[in-house]
Amino acid sequence: MENILLDPRRHIKLKNAFNVRDLGGYPTQDGNITQWGRFLRSDGLHRLDAADQQLLVDYGVGLVVDLRLPMELKSSPNVFQNSTVLDYHHCSFLDEALLKYIEEQPVEDRTHLRADKGYCLWLDHCHQSVREILISLAENQDSVSLYHCSGGKDRTGLITALLLSIAGVDADLIVADYALTARFNIHSTFKPPEPDIKTWQDYEVAYCPSSLMHESLNHLQQVYGGAVPYIHHVGLTEKQISMLKKRLLESSEK
């Protein structure tokens, strides 16, 4: 699995964003493989300089979907917000009322967005935003789609889990892709980890342990019958799901 996760094509190296990764190269349960150059998951883009921006445009990015809250956009505007070279959509995953509710819940450990009071709650209460995000991604069939939040871990991680589930990627690999964030965000200068976190392994334990995504996928299975039934439940049509699957899996070389 390590060679798949750390394929040299996976990490898009920018100067001012640390966690930009391609969803290509993941095997599926039916023997297919996700295509490179279709979807990028990312941390915040607000500090990208002209060279970073051009690198993404040259990579083929034609759509940026910003998953952050309005207050995050205000404090850290997206560099592509008024772009004339690609499409920019703002689809906040969370609303501020839900975020306030989550923040009021007791914190038992440093992974404050634990699956029981974070990810699972988001999945249950953010149906409309999840639908809008996935439809926006489905409708872009002609260029690379990049979606991101601030750290490229939580909101971005859940959208990634749903996309890879549509493709038929095994749950253990979806979880491993989620935890892979630790290897890149440990180097981030935007929001450095606490001083006692010295390695990416420390970062993973503190911020993106595999258990969080395992519990989220188990929640989808137990409550909705799985990730794809959940996507149906939030309102995507069979055609829209097929569009996402086509984009994830079908080669352009025919």
N, C-alpha and C positions, 0 to 999 in steps of 0.2 A: 504493500500500500504506500510506503514511503516514496518509492520512485514515481508513483502516480501523483501524489500530492506535491512533490517537489520537482516536477517536470519543469525544465528551464523556461518553458513557454507560459507557465502559470502566473508568475509574479510580474506585473508591469512596473518597471522601476522608474519612478518619478522622483524629482528632487524634493517636492513639497507635499506629497501624499505617500503614505507608507503601505497601505493595505489594499492595493488595486490588483485584483486577480481575475483571471479568465476561468470560466466554468467548463472549458473544453477538456477533453482527454479522460473523462470519467466513464468507466465501463458500466453498462446497464445489466440488469438481471436477465434480459433476453438476448444478450450477446452484441448489442449495439454499443455505440460510444458517443459521448457528447462532443459536439463540434467546437473547434476553436474559433474565436473571432465572432461570437454571437452575443454573449452576455459577459459583462464585467461587473463584479461586485467591488465596492470601494468604500474607503473612509471619506471624510470631508474634502471638498474640492476648493474651499474658499481661499486657500493660500497658493494655488497654482500660479506659477509665473507663465510668461508667454511661451517659453520652451516646453513646459509641461503640457500646456493646453494644446500646442501644436502636435505633440507626441500622440495625444489621445485622438485628435482629428486624423492624423496620419494612420493611426491604428484602425480607423474606420468607424469611430464612434459618431453616430448620427442622432442619438437620443440620450439625454440625461434625465433620469427620474430621481428627484430629490425627495427623500423620505422624511426629512427633518420637520420639526415643529416650526410654526411661523416665527416664534421668538428666536429660534436658532438662525433662521434666514435673516432676521433683522440684525442680529449681532454679528453674524458671519455670512455675508451675502455670497451666493454661489457665483463663481466667475463666469459661468455660462448662462446666467439668468437672462441676459439680454442679447444672447449670441445671435449672430446672423448666419452662422455656418452650421449650426445644428439645432435640433429641437430640444427645448427644455420644458419639463413638466414638474410642477410641485404637487406631490401627493403625500401629504403628511400621514405617516402610519398611525400615529397616536393623536388623540386630542388632549387638550390641556386639562380637561376635567378628569379624564381617566388617569393621566399622569399624576395629578394631585392626589387622587385616591391611592395609587400605588405608593407614592411617597409617604403617605400617612400610615402605611402598614408597618408593623414591627420589623426591624432588621436583625436577623439572627447571625449573619456573617457578612463578609466583604462582598460577596456576589449578591449585591442588593437587588438585582433583578432576577431573583431565583425563579425557577420554572413555575412554582405554585403561586407566587404573587406577581410574577412578571410575564414571562412568555406565554404561559397558558391563558392567563387573564387577557393578554393582548389578542390572542387568537380568538377568544370567545367574544370579545367586545369590539373588535375592529373590523367586522365583516365588510362594511362599506369601503373603508380605505384599502383593505386587502384586494377587494374586487377592482377598485379603480387602478391600483398599482399594476395588477396582473393584466388587466385589459390594455392599459397603456403599453406594456411590454409586448403583448400579443399583437398589437396593431402595427408594430414596427417590424416589418419583414424584410427590409432592404438594407439595413445597416446595423452596426454593433450597438446594442443597448447597454448603457451603464446606469446602474442604480446605486444609491449610496445614502448613508446617514452620516453621523459624526465620526464614529470610530470604525464603521464597517463591520460591526460585530453583532449587535442585538437585532435591530430592525432589519438590517441588511441580511443578517444570518437567517432570519425566519423566511424572508422572501426567497433566499437561495435554497433553503430546505424544501420549500414548495415547488420551486422550479425543478430541482433535481429529482424530486419525487415524481413529477409529471414525466420526466425522462425515463424513470424506472431505475435510478441509481439506488444501490443497496443502502439501508439505513446506517450501517456502520461507516460507510464512506461519506455520507452526508454529515454525520457527526464529526468525522475527522476533518472535513473541509471547514466546519465551524470552528473547531479548535485550532486550526492552522493560523488563525488571526494572531495568536500569541507570538508566533515567530516574527511577525512583522510589526505589530504595535508596540512590542518591547523597545523598538528603536525610535518610536515617535517622539518628536520634540514638542508636539502640539499640547499633549496632555500626558506628561511623563508619569509612570507608575510610582507608587510609594518607594522610598529609599530602600526598604528591605526586599524589594523584588529585584533580584539581580539577573535572573535568567528568563528565557522564554517559558521554561517549565514552571517557574514561579508565577509568571504572568497567567499562564493557562489555568493553574489551580485557583488563582484569585479572581480572575475575570471571565474566563470562558472555559470552564470545566466541561468535559464531555457529558457529564450527567445532566446538565441543563438542556442540551439538545435531545438527548435520549428521552428525558421526561416529556419534552414537548412533542416529540414524535409519538410516544406512547399515549399521550393525551389525545392527539388527533385520531389515533387508532381506536381508543376506548370510547370517545365521545361521538366521533363522526364516521367511524369505519375506515379511517385512513386519510392521508393527505389529499388524494384526488377527490374522494367524496366530500371532504371539507371544502375544496375549491368549487365543486358543484354547489355546495350549501351556501357559500357566500354570494353566489349569483352568476358565475361564469357559465356560458353555454358550452355545449359539447364542441361546437365549432371553434370557440375561443381557446379552449383547452387544446384542441388539435393544432391550432395555429402555434401555440407555445411549444408543443411537442415537435412539430415540424421544424421550427426554428432551432430547437435544441439538438435535433438528431439528424436531419436530412442534409446530406452533402450538397453543395452548390455545383459540384463537378459531375455532370450527368451527360 
